[in-house]
Amino acid sequence: MFHFFSKKVFLKDLLENFVDMHSHILPGIDDGAKNTSESIDLIKGMQALGVKQFMPTPHVMQDFYPNTDETIGDAYQNLLGALDSKILSEITINPAAEYMLDDNFQKQLDRQELFTLKGNYLLIEMSYFQPPINLEEIIFKIKTKGYLPILAHPERYSFYHNTKDYYKKLKQLGCFFQLNLLSLSDHYGKNVEKAANYLIEEQLVDFVATDVHNGIHIKKLSNLILNKNLIRKLPAIIKNTCNTFSVI
């Protein structure tokens, strides 16, 4: 348990039995864990943070990581085969995917061949350089196909930092927001940290996740100290994340 009146409150004090619905711990299929050994190290590090349920979400990007249900399933089976029974008895792992909004995604959406999180929640991302020209149409189409779009790390899209009202427009279109916990520090830069705090202050964040790719991320998450405002507002978002995505 954590104490509101203690001198420092660490992020990990709030993450007991956390359900992490966005990470890159599956071995060898994107820019996350390179092999099962790295996967196991990441899982152990995340367990130490309090993560109990893992929903690995490898990138699906047409030009870089053309993953499919099959490649994700194979990596998942490789990981399960490498984990010892003690760890497997302490955690659950339920893979999904993180989809770049590219041409290939549009084809998969038409065929409804998408690897969702729990239920019909669908994790999507955009280029950090510019959003798709037809972003609003894509979100509408995702919803008409019966999916619930979750935009990964909206705070990291710098093209919205000076047009913050557009965040509210995306929410009105029915897009959920998932904030990266590392964005509560200066890991991605001060502007991203400011945007993260703005989104929390405006009550626009639905879910939080680690988006862990490597051991550096875990170390920074472990050392992350929260300010008073986050101590007040973050627990409710963490609770909503766990309630939405828990499978046990």
C-alpha positions as CSV (number, residue, x, y, z in Angstrom):
1,M,0.0,0.0,0.0
2,F,1.1,3.6,-0.5
3,H,0.6,6.6,1.8
4,F,-0.7,9.8,0.4
5,F,1.2,11.7,3.0
6,S,4.6,10.1,2.5
7,K,7.3,12.3,1.0
8,K,7.4,10.5,-2.3
9,V,4.8,8.3,-4.1
10,F,6.2,6.1,-6.8
11,L,4.2,5.0,-9.8
12,K,4.8,1.4,-8.9
13,D,3.0,2.0,-5.6
14,L,-0.3,2.2,-7.6
15,L,0.3,-0.8,-9.9
16,E,-0.5,-3.7,-7.7
17,N,-2.2,-6.4,-9.8
18,F,-2.1,-4.1,-12.8
19,V,-3.4,-5.2,-16.2
20,D,-1.0,-4.0,-18.8
21,M,-2.9,-3.7,-22.1
22,H,-0.1,-2.4,-24.3
23,S,3.5,-3.8,-24.4
24,H,6.1,-5.2,-26.7
25,I,7.2,-8.3,-24.8
26,L,6.7,-11.0,-27.5
27,P,10.0,-12.2,-28.8
28,G,11.5,-11.3,-32.2
29,I,8.6,-9.8,-34.1
30,D,8.9,-6.0,-33.6
31,D,11.1,-3.4,-31.9
32,G,10.5,-4.9,-28.5
33,A,12.0,-8.1,-27.0
34,K,14.5,-9.6,-29.5
35,N,14.3,-13.1,-28.1
36,T,12.7,-15.2,-25.4
37,S,15.4,-14.4,-22.9
38,E,14.7,-10.7,-23.2
39,S,11.0,-11.4,-23.0
40,I,11.4,-13.2,-19.7
41,D,13.6,-10.4,-18.3
42,L,10.9,-7.9,-19.2
43,I,8.1,-10.0,-17.7
44,K,10.1,-10.4,-14.4
45,G,10.8,-6.6,-14.4
46,M,7.1,-5.9,-14.9
47,Q,6.1,-8.3,-12.3
48,A,8.2,-6.4,-9.9
49,L,6.3,-3.2,-10.8
50,G,3.0,-5.0,-10.0
51,V,1.8,-6.2,-13.4
52,K,-0.2,-9.4,-13.1
53,Q,-1.9,-9.6,-16.5
54,F,-0.1,-9.0,-19.7
55,M,-1.6,-8.1,-23.1
56,P,1.3,-7.9,-25.5
57,T,0.5,-5.8,-28.5
58,P,3.2,-6.2,-31.2
59,H,3.2,-3.6,-34.0
60,V,1.4,-4.4,-37.2
61,M,3.0,-2.0,-39.8
62,Q,2.9,-2.6,-43.5
63,D,6.5,-1.6,-44.3
64,F,8.3,-2.6,-41.1
65,Y,6.4,-5.3,-39.1
66,P,3.9,-7.1,-41.3
67,N,2.7,-9.2,-38.5
68,T,-0.3,-11.5,-38.7
69,D,-2.3,-13.6,-36.3
70,E,0.1,-16.4,-37.3
71,T,3.3,-14.6,-36.5
72,I,1.9,-13.2,-33.3
73,G,0.6,-16.7,-32.3
74,D,4.0,-18.3,-33.1
75,A,5.9,-15.7,-30.9
76,Y,3.3,-16.2,-28.1
77,Q,3.8,-20.0,-28.2
78,N,7.6,-19.5,-28.2
79,L,7.3,-17.4,-25.1
80,L,5.0,-19.8,-23.3
81,G,7.4,-22.6,-24.0
82,A,10.3,-20.6,-22.6
83,L,8.6,-19.5,-19.3
84,D,8.9,-21.7,-16.3
85,S,5.8,-23.1,-14.6
86,K,6.2,-20.8,-11.5
87,I,6.0,-17.6,-13.6
88,L,3.1,-19.0,-15.7
89,S,1.2,-19.7,-12.5
90,E,1.5,-16.1,-11.3
91,I,0.5,-14.3,-14.5
92,T,-1.7,-14.4,-17.5
93,I,-0.7,-13.5,-21.1
94,N,-3.3,-12.7,-23.7
95,P,-1.8,-11.3,-26.9
96,A,-3.4,-8.7,-29.3
97,A,-1.8,-6.2,-31.7
98,E,-1.2,-2.5,-32.2
99,Y,-2.2,-1.4,-35.7
100,M,-0.6,1.4,-37.6
101,L,-3.3,3.2,-39.6
102,D,-1.8,2.5,-43.0
103,D,-3.2,1.0,-46.3
104,N,-2.7,-2.5,-45.1
105,F,-4.8,-1.8,-42.0
106,Q,-7.7,-0.6,-44.2
107,K,-7.6,-3.9,-46.1
108,Q,-7.6,-5.9,-42.8
109,L,-10.4,-3.8,-41.5
110,D,-12.5,-4.5,-44.6
111,R,-11.9,-8.2,-44.0
112,Q,-12.4,-7.8,-40.3
113,E,-9.2,-9.7,-39.7
114,L,-8.0,-7.8,-36.7
115,F,-6.4,-9.1,-33.4
116,T,-8.3,-7.2,-30.7
117,L,-7.8,-6.7,-27.0
118,K,-10.5,-8.0,-24.7
119,G,-13.9,-7.8,-26.4
120,N,-13.8,-5.6,-29.6
121,Y,-11.3,-3.0,-28.3
122,L,-8.8,-2.3,-31.0
123,L,-5.5,-0.6,-30.4
124,I,-4.4,1.8,-33.1
125,E,-1.5,4.2,-33.7
126,M,-0.5,6.8,-36.2
127,S,2.7,8.1,-37.6
128,Y,4.5,10.5,-35.3
129,F,5.0,12.8,-38.3
130,Q,1.5,13.4,-39.4
131,P,-2.0,11.9,-39.0
132,P,-3.8,10.1,-41.8
133,I,-5.6,12.7,-44.0
134,N,-8.9,10.8,-43.5
135,L,-8.4,10.0,-39.8
136,E,-12.0,10.8,-38.9
137,E,-13.4,8.6,-41.6
138,I,-11.1,5.7,-40.5
139,I,-12.4,6.0,-36.9
140,F,-16.0,6.1,-38.1
141,K,-15.3,3.0,-40.3
142,I,-13.7,1.2,-37.4
143,K,-16.8,1.8,-35.3
144,T,-19.2,0.8,-38.1
145,K,-17.3,-2.5,-38.3
146,G,-18.1,-3.1,-34.7
147,Y,-14.8,-2.3,-33.1
148,L,-14.0,0.1,-30.3
149,P,-10.9,2.1,-31.3
150,I,-8.3,3.0,-28.7
151,L,-5.7,5.5,-29.8
152,A,-2.3,4.5,-28.3
153,H,-0.3,7.3,-26.7
154,P,-2.2,10.4,-28.0
155,E,0.2,12.6,-26.0
156,R,3.1,11.6,-28.2
157,Y,1.6,13.1,-31.4
158,S,3.3,16.5,-31.4
159,F,1.1,17.8,-34.3
160,Y,-1.7,18.0,-31.7
161,H,0.2,19.8,-29.0
162,N,-0.7,23.2,-30.4
163,T,-4.3,22.2,-31.4
164,K,-5.4,20.5,-28.2
165,D,-9.1,20.9,-28.9
166,Y,-8.7,18.3,-31.6
167,Y,-8.2,15.7,-28.8
168,K,-11.7,16.5,-27.7
169,K,-13.0,16.1,-31.2
170,L,-11.5,12.6,-31.5
171,K,-13.1,11.7,-28.2
172,Q,-16.5,12.9,-29.5
173,L,-16.0,10.6,-32.5
174,G,-15.9,7.7,-30.1
175,C,-12.2,7.2,-29.9
176,F,-10.8,6.0,-26.5
177,F,-7.4,7.2,-25.4
178,Q,-4.6,5.1,-23.9
179,L,-1.8,7.1,-22.2
180,N,1.8,5.8,-21.8
181,L,2.8,5.7,-18.2
182,L,6.3,6.8,-19.2
183,S,4.8,10.0,-20.6
184,L,4.3,11.1,-16.9
185,S,8.0,11.7,-16.9
186,D,10.3,13.5,-19.4
187,H,11.2,10.2,-21.1
188,Y,9.7,11.2,-24.4
189,G,10.4,14.9,-23.8
190,K,8.9,17.8,-21.9
191,N,6.2,18.6,-24.5
192,V,4.9,15.0,-24.3
193,E,4.9,15.2,-20.5
194,K,2.9,18.5,-20.7
195,A,0.4,16.9,-23.1
196,A,0.0,13.9,-20.9
197,N,-0.8,16.1,-17.9
198,Y,-3.2,18.1,-20.0
199,L,-5.1,15.0,-21.1
200,I,-5.4,13.8,-17.5
201,E,-6.4,17.2,-16.2
202,E,-9.1,17.4,-18.9
203,Q,-10.3,13.8,-18.1
204,L,-9.7,12.6,-21.6
205,V,-7.6,9.5,-20.7
206,D,-9.5,6.2,-20.5
207,F,-6.7,3.8,-20.1
208,V,-3.0,3.7,-19.2
209,A,-0.3,1.1,-20.1
210,T,3.5,0.7,-20.0
211,D,4.2,0.3,-23.8
212,V,7.4,-1.4,-22.5
213,H,9.9,-2.3,-25.2
214,N,13.1,-2.8,-23.2
215,G,14.7,-2.9,-19.8
216,I,15.4,0.9,-19.8
217,H,11.7,1.5,-19.9
218,I,11.2,-0.7,-16.8
219,K,13.9,1.0,-14.9
220,K,12.4,4.4,-15.6
221,L,8.9,3.2,-14.7
222,S,10.3,1.8,-11.4
223,N,11.9,5.1,-10.5
224,L,9.0,7.4,-11.6
225,I,7.7,9.7,-8.8
226,L,4.2,11.1,-9.1
227,N,3.2,14.7,-8.4
228,K,0.2,15.4,-6.1
229,N,-2.2,15.9,-9.0
230,L,-1.3,12.6,-10.5
231,I,-1.6,10.9,-7.1
232,R,-5.2,12.1,-7.0
233,K,-6.2,11.4,-10.6
234,L,-4.3,8.4,-11.7
235,P,-5.8,5.7,-9.5
236,A,-9.2,6.0,-11.1
237,I,-7.7,5.6,-14.6
238,I,-5.7,2.6,-13.5
239,K,-8.8,1.1,-11.9
240,N,-10.8,1.6,-15.2
241,T,-8.0,0.0,-17.2
242,C,-7.9,-3.1,-14.9
243,N,-11.7,-3.4,-14.7
244,T,-12.0,-3.2,-18.5
245,F,-9.2,-5.6,-19.5
246,S,-8.9,-8.1,-16.7
247,V,-9.5,-11.7,-17.7
248,I,-9.6,-13.2,-14.3
